[in-house]
């Protein structure tokens, strides 16, 4: 039990919020092909420049459905995401990676 406040919203507000969310997701869906193309390109970069690391994070998010996470949750709740993982959360064997951590 987290002892957080639980809010109740007016039905009209819920409809407006859901419609807005739908429109944002529609725009995101339209952008996905170009995002995936850029990720593919950036993953081919030599070494480990920032764009390649970011592309790897995006690819991992899409393939594993792991959330991005943030430092506050990692510190306060010991829950992690891709941006807050530690070495202890990743196990490697031959050609496999295994993530072991508590997520949000």
Steps between C-alpha positions, in 0.01 A plus 500: 500500500653830387270738697461736204200720432248356257326757281154481345442700185189642339370292206535791254863551602569128447354516148707807409816345646443170318436676169817704540696185583357327192604789273851505645532125447373539143774755425757277669386205289544704184856590607599141589631397156743793488601441865574134425699594189713744700553239774619248239741758355636611836557142617748465211720787625858413596597501867252619764397857411198648677268441202584129497440464874164677469406280204583192707276623782212561258546155345509335845184686602321379188623139522471447878227750600720610791412852612762776497506550881635793698749563778239598759313169474825305501616679813171514689331176397785284370309464170693532177467570131737504203660830600564391861608136464816389678754236399344260751171512304649345185614141462680384186553152362630408154272701268228592750429787736273457802360798688423442869361799691190639664319739268226750576 
